[in-house]
């Protein structure tokens, strides 16, 4: 009980921005915790985290053949498309899902140590970014199979990933706060992500839909823009101005809301655990 009191007295004296600044300045702690999460999961495995790569590769191959046949799409175009789409979607889904329990899963640490709350969000982000790096190994293999070249335009995926990181971290932070207070929200978020998988062009290509239907499903779908700023450059396609405006606007509005939420409820998080 004493540790709980100490933690909360310090929380009252800190606002959202100092918390995030402290977490970023001590990023090595979040990286160490995130790396240990991955290492612990595959401690006695010879292949290690590459089991995730193998599982993802099997999934990509199976879904690529099935949906490519259903939509009668050329495998040379469809398999790289679904490959990078599924890899990115797995990354987004895991950050959202683990973001929901970002504080709950670290209850013991939060109640005993005065660590910035954003450190736990960075831990989620880093852990899943390591897994993303492992899974991305599949993409060049798919390109080699079809002798599909990749140009310098692929470098545009780097600023795309920066915008994705800005958005996924504020989403995880908001969900961590809200789901700590309202535990039923975790199930709701998971159901929403399942629905978003089918309305986002991951297992189907935008040109598979009629023009009237695709406009609404793509323009107002934030995950479509988050996927496009990375996937399009890697496939040699251009990122539209709408994609950049959407991810930038989402980051600005989202972080404004996240900072407000963290500032208002930071002192209460430990009581909700």
C-alpha positions in Angstrom: 0.0 0.0 0.0 2.9 2.3 0.7 4.3 1.8 -2.8 0.9 2.7 -4.2 0.8 6.0 -2.3 4.3 6.9 -3.4 3.6 6.2 -7.0 0.5 8.3 -7.0 2.0 11.2 -5.2 4.6 11.5 -7.9 2.0 11.1 -10.6 0.1 14.1 -9.3 3.3 16.2 -9.7 3.9 15.2 -13.3 1.9 16.1 -16.4 1.6 14.2 -19.7 4.5 15.9 -21.6 7.2 15.3 -18.9 6.1 11.7 -18.6 6.5 11.1 -22.3 9.8 13.1 -22.4 11.2 11.0 -19.5 10.2 7.8 -21.3 11.8 8.9 -24.5 15.0 10.0 -22.8 15.3 6.6 -21.2 14.2 4.7 -24.2 16.8 2.0 -23.5 14.7 0.7 -20.6 11.7 0.2 -22.9 13.8 -1.4 -25.5 15.4 -3.7 -23.0 12.0 -4.8 -21.6 10.6 -5.3 -25.1 13.6 -7.4 -26.2 13.4 -9.5 -23.1 9.7 -10.2 -23.8 10.6 -11.6 -27.2 13.6 -13.5 -25.9 11.7 -15.0 -23.0 9.0 -16.3 -25.3 11.5 -18.3 -27.3 14.2 -18.9 -24.7 14.7 -22.6 -25.4 13.8 -22.5 -29.1 16.6 -23.0 -31.7 14.8 -20.9 -34.3 13.5 -18.3 -31.8 11.4 -15.5 -33.0 11.7 -16.8 -36.6 8.9 -19.2 -35.7 6.6 -16.2 -36.1 8.2 -15.6 -39.5 7.5 -19.2 -40.5 3.9 -19.0 -39.3 3.3 -15.8 -41.1 4.9 -17.2 -44.3 2.5 -20.2 -44.2 -0.4 -17.9 -43.6 0.6 -15.6 -46.5 1.0 -18.6 -48.9 -2.3 -20.2 -48.0 -4.4 -17.0 -48.1 -2.6 -15.7 -51.2 -3.5 -18.9 -53.1 -7.1 -19.0 -51.9 -8.0 -15.4 -52.3 -5.9 -15.0 -55.5 -7.9 -17.8 -57.0 -11.2 -16.4 -55.8 -10.5 -13.0 -57.2 -8.8 -14.4 -60.3 -5.8 -12.1 -59.7 -2.3 -12.7 -61.1 -0.2 -14.2 -58.4 2.8 -11.9 -59.4 0.7 -8.9 -58.3 -1.5 -10.4 -55.6 1.0 -12.3 -53.5 3.3 -9.4 -52.8 0.3 -7.3 -52.1 -1.2 -9.7 -49.6 2.2 -10.4 -48.1 3.1 -6.9 -47.0 -0.6 -6.3 -46.1 -0.8 -9.2 -43.7 2.6 -8.4 -42.2 1.5 -4.8 -41.5 -1.9 -5.8 -40.3 -0.4 -8.3 -37.8 1.8 -5.5 -36.5 -1.1 -3.1 -36.1 -3.4 -5.6 -34.5 -0.8 -6.7 -32.0 0.0 -3.1 -30.9 -3.7 -2.3 -30.5 -4.4 -5.6 -28.6 -1.4 -5.3 -26.4 -1.9 -1.6 -26.0 -5.3 -2.4 -24.3 -3.4 -4.2 -21.6 -0.4 -2.0 -21.6 -0.9 -0.9 -18.0 -2.8 -3.9 -16.7 0.0 -6.3 -17.7 2.5 -4.2 -15.8 0.5 -3.8 -12.6 3.2 -5.0 -10.2 5.8 -2.6 -11.7 3.5 0.4 -11.7 2.5 -0.1 -8.1 6.1 -0.4 -6.9 8.3 1.7 -9.2 8.0 5.3 -10.4 8.5 4.7 -14.1 6.9 6.9 -16.8 3.7 5.4 -18.0 4.7 6.0 -21.6 7.6 3.5 -21.1 5.1 0.7 -21.1 3.7 1.9 -24.4 7.2 2.1 -25.9 7.7 -1.5 -24.6 4.7 -2.7 -26.6 5.8 -0.8 -29.7 9.4 -2.0 -29.5 8.5 -5.6 -28.9 6.2 -5.7 -31.9 8.6 -3.7 -34.1 11.2 -6.5 -33.5 8.6 -9.1 -34.6 7.8 -6.9 -37.6 11.5 -6.9 -38.6 11.5 -10.7 -38.4 8.4 -11.0 -40.6 9.6 -8.5 -43.2 12.2 -11.1 -44.2 9.3 -12.8 -46.1 8.7 -9.9 -48.4 12.0 -9.9 -50.4 11.6 -13.7 -50.7 8.2 -13.3 -52.3 9.7 -10.6 -54.7 12.5 -13.0 -55.7 10.1 -15.8 -56.4 8.3 -13.6 -59.0 11.4 -11.6 -60.0 9.6 -8.5 -59.1 12.2 -5.6 -58.7 12.0 -3.0 -56.0 13.1 0.6 -56.7 14.4 3.6 -54.8 10.8 4.6 -54.3 10.7 2.0 -51.5 12.6 4.4 -49.3 9.4 6.5 -49.0 8.3 3.7 -46.7 10.7 5.1 -44.1 8.8 8.4 -43.4 5.6 6.3 -43.8 6.8 4.1 -40.9 7.5 7.2 -38.8 3.9 8.4 -39.3 2.7 4.9 -38.5 4.7 4.9 -35.3 3.3 8.2 -34.2 -0.2 7.0 -34.8 0.1 3.5 -33.3 1.8 4.8 -30.1 -1.0 7.3 -29.4 -3.6 4.7 -30.1 -1.9 2.3 -27.7 -1.6 5.0 -25.0 -5.3 6.0 -25.3 -6.4 2.3 -25.2 -4.2 1.6 -22.2 -5.8 4.3 -20.2 -9.4 3.6 -21.2 -9.1 -0.2 -20.9 -7.5 0.1 -17.5 -10.7 1.9 -16.4 -13.2 -0.1 -18.5 -12.0 -3.7 -18.9 -14.9 -4.7 -21.1 -13.5 -2.3 -23.7 -10.8 -4.8 -24.5 -13.2 -7.2 -26.0 -15.0 -4.4 -28.0 -11.6 -3.3 -29.5 -10.7 -6.8 -30.5 -14.1 -7.2 -32.3 -13.6 -3.9 -34.0 -10.2 -4.9 -35.3 -11.7 -8.2 -36.7 -14.3 -6.1 -38.6 -11.6 -3.7 -39.8 -9.6 -6.6 -41.3 -12.4 -7.3 -43.8 -13.2 -3.7 -44.7 -9.5 -2.8 -45.2 -7.8 -3.9 -48.5 -5.5 -6.6 -46.9 -6.9 -9.8 -48.4 -8.5 -8.0 -51.4 -7.2 -5.3 -53.7 -9.0 -1.9 -54.1 -9.8 -2.6 -57.7 -11.8 -5.7 -56.7 -14.6 -3.4 -55.5 -17.0 -1.2 -57.5 -15.9 2.4 -57.6 -18.9 3.6 -55.6 -18.2 1.1 -52.7 -14.4 1.5 -52.7 -14.5 5.3 -52.3 -16.3 5.2 -48.9 -14.4 2.1 -47.6 -11.0 3.5 -48.4 -11.3 7.3 -47.9 -12.8 7.1 -44.4 -10.8 4.1 -43.3 -7.8 5.2 -41.2 -6.1 1.8 -41.4 -6.2 1.9 -45.2 -4.0 5.1 -45.1 -1.8 3.6 -42.4 -1.1 0.6 -44.6 -0.8 2.5 -47.8 2.0 4.8 -46.7 4.2 1.7 -46.2 2.8 -0.8 -48.6 2.6 1.4 -51.7 6.3 2.4 -51.8 7.4 -1.2 -51.3 5.2 -2.3 -54.2 6.5 0.5 -56.4 3.3 2.4 -56.2 2.8 6.1 -55.3 1.4 7.3 -52.0 -1.4 9.7 -52.6 -1.7 13.1 -51.0 -4.8 12.0 -49.3 -2.8 9.2 -47.6 -0.2 11.6 -46.2 -2.9 14.1 -45.1 -4.9 11.4 -43.4 -1.9 9.9 -41.4 -0.5 13.4 -40.5 -3.9 14.7 -39.4 -4.7 11.6 -37.5 -1.3 11.9 -35.7 -2.0 15.5 -34.7 -5.5 15.0 -33.5 -4.8 11.7 -31.9 -1.8 13.0 -29.9 -3.7 16.0 -28.7 -6.4 13.8 -27.4 -3.8 11.3 -25.9 -2.0 14.1 -24.1 -5.2 15.5 -22.7 -6.3 12.0 -21.5 -2.9 11.2 -19.9 -2.7 14.6 -18.2 -6.2 14.2 -16.7 -6.2 10.5 -15.7 -2.5 9.7 -15.0 -2.9 10.0 -11.3 -5.8 7.6 -11.3 -4.3 4.8 -13.3 -2.7 3.1 -10.3 -6.1 3.1 -8.4 -7.8 1.4 -11.4 -5.3 -1.5 -11.5 
